[in-house]
């Protein structure tokens, strides 16, 4: 059975309050810079693509609890600043801005690649490689390393 073996989340673990704010500050600053860039582009070109991608990325956080359950990831809720709860899983305050930046900018990069006549297969796969591991992966692991969430492998 696919879901027969689910991990029991570590309900007793306490989210590190300092790291919550560190991650929120970094993600929030990146999101703010991206929104300003998106608004400037919208004013310059009349296309709100970046702004909409950033909003869509933040909305994608609503799917995070399902992903967390399937991948056995648990964001600590005790002592955490929760923004909302879906399916019994609380989402910390930094999650929507982190998702907004990561997913929103990823969508925007591939939007630009799709429109550019100079995009080759090589360019496309270099972008995929740059957006995925190892560079971005280290940034995305900041909350985990700071004691904000844990995976079943930990």
C-alpha positions as CSV (number, residue, x, y, z in Angstrom):
1,X,0.0,0.0,0.0
2,X,1.2,3.5,-0.9
3,X,0.3,5.2,2.3
4,X,0.4,2.3,4.7
5,X,3.7,3.4,6.3
6,X,3.5,7.1,7.3
7,X,5.9,8.6,9.8
8,X,4.7,9.9,13.1
9,X,5.6,13.6,13.1
10,X,7.9,14.8,16.0
11,X,5.1,16.8,17.8
12,X,7.4,17.5,20.8
13,X,10.1,19.3,18.7
14,X,10.1,23.1,19.1
15,X,10.8,25.4,16.2
16,X,13.8,27.5,16.7
17,X,12.5,31.1,17.1
18,X,15.7,32.7,15.9
19,X,15.8,30.7,12.7
20,X,12.2,31.3,11.9
21,X,12.9,35.0,11.8
22,X,16.2,34.5,9.9
23,X,14.5,32.5,7.2
24,X,11.5,34.9,7.1
25,X,13.8,37.9,6.7
26,X,15.9,36.3,3.9
27,X,12.9,35.0,2.0
28,X,10.9,38.2,2.7
29,X,13.7,40.4,1.4
30,X,14.1,38.3,-1.7
31,X,10.3,38.3,-2.3
32,X,10.1,42.1,-1.8
33,X,13.0,42.7,-4.3
34,X,11.3,40.3,-6.8
35,X,7.9,42.1,-6.4
36,X,9.5,45.5,-7.0
37,X,11.3,44.2,-10.1
38,X,8.0,42.7,-11.2
39,X,6.1,45.9,-10.7
40,X,8.8,47.9,-12.6
41,X,8.6,45.4,-15.5
42,X,4.8,45.6,-15.5
43,X,5.0,49.4,-15.7
44,X,7.7,49.3,-18.4
45,X,6.2,46.5,-20.6
46,X,2.6,46.2,-19.6
47,X,3.1,42.5,-18.7
48,X,2.4,41.5,-15.1
49,X,4.0,38.0,-15.6
50,X,6.6,38.2,-12.8
51,X,4.1,39.6,-10.3
52,X,1.5,36.9,-11.1
53,X,4.2,34.2,-10.9
54,X,5.2,35.4,-7.5
55,X,1.6,35.5,-6.3
56,X,1.1,32.0,-7.8
57,X,4.2,30.7,-6.0
58,X,2.9,32.0,-2.7
59,X,-0.5,30.4,-3.3
60,X,1.2,27.1,-4.1
61,X,2.0,26.9,-0.4
62,X,-1.5,25.5,0.0
63,X,-0.3,22.3,-1.5
64,X,2.7,22.0,0.8
65,X,0.9,19.9,3.5
66,X,0.1,17.2,1.0
67,X,3.7,17.2,-0.3
68,X,5.0,17.1,3.3
69,X,2.8,14.1,4.2
70,X,3.9,12.1,1.1
71,X,7.6,13.1,1.5
72,X,7.6,12.6,5.3
73,X,8.6,16.2,6.0
74,X,7.3,18.0,9.1
75,X,7.4,21.7,9.9
76,X,7.6,22.1,13.6
77,X,4.5,23.6,14.9
78,X,5.3,23.9,18.6
79,X,6.7,27.4,19.2
80,X,6.3,28.3,15.5
81,X,4.6,31.3,14.1
82,X,1.9,29.6,12.0
83,X,0.2,31.4,9.2
84,X,-2.4,28.7,8.4
85,X,-3.2,25.0,8.8
86,X,-4.2,22.6,6.1
87,X,-5.1,19.0,6.7
88,X,-3.8,19.2,10.3
89,X,-0.4,20.5,9.2
90,X,0.6,24.0,10.2
91,X,2.5,26.2,7.7
92,X,5.0,28.6,9.2
93,X,5.0,32.2,8.4
94,X,8.0,32.0,6.0
95,X,6.6,29.3,3.8
96,X,4.5,31.5,1.4
97,X,7.3,34.0,0.7
98,X,9.8,31.2,0.3
99,X,7.5,29.4,-2.1
100,X,6.7,32.7,-3.8
101,X,10.4,33.4,-4.5
102,X,11.4,29.8,-5.5
103,X,8.4,28.9,-7.6
104,X,7.6,32.3,-8.9
105,X,11.1,33.1,-10.1
106,X,11.4,29.6,-11.6
107,X,8.2,30.0,-13.5
108,X,9.4,33.4,-14.7
109,X,12.8,32.1,-15.9
110,X,11.1,29.4,-17.9
111,X,8.6,31.9,-19.3
112,X,11.5,34.0,-20.5
113,X,13.3,31.0,-22.0
114,X,10.1,29.9,-23.8
115,X,9.7,33.3,-25.4
116,X,13.3,33.7,-26.4
117,X,14.1,32.6,-30.0
118,X,17.7,32.1,-28.8
119,X,16.8,29.3,-26.3
120,X,18.4,26.1,-27.2
121,X,18.1,22.7,-25.6
122,X,21.4,23.3,-23.9
123,X,20.3,26.6,-22.5
124,X,17.1,25.0,-21.2
125,X,18.9,22.2,-19.4
126,X,21.5,24.5,-18.0
127,X,18.6,26.6,-16.5
128,X,17.1,23.4,-15.1
129,X,20.4,22.5,-13.6
130,X,21.0,25.9,-12.1
131,X,17.5,26.2,-10.6
132,X,17.7,22.7,-9.0
133,X,20.6,21.2,-7.0
134,X,23.2,21.9,-5.8
135,X,23.1,25.7,-5.6
136,X,19.5,26.4,-4.8
137,X,19.3,23.2,-2.7
138,X,21.7,24.6,-0.2
139,X,19.6,27.8,0.1
140,X,16.4,25.7,0.5
141,X,18.0,23.7,3.3
142,X,18.5,26.8,5.5
143,X,15.3,26.3,7.4
144,X,16.0,22.6,7.9
145,X,19.5,23.2,9.1
146,X,18.2,26.0,11.4
147,X,15.8,23.6,13.2
148,X,12.6,24.8,11.6
149,X,11.6,21.5,10.0
150,X,12.8,17.9,9.7
151,X,12.4,15.0,7.2
152,X,12.0,11.3,7.9
153,X,15.6,10.8,6.9
154,X,16.8,13.0,9.8
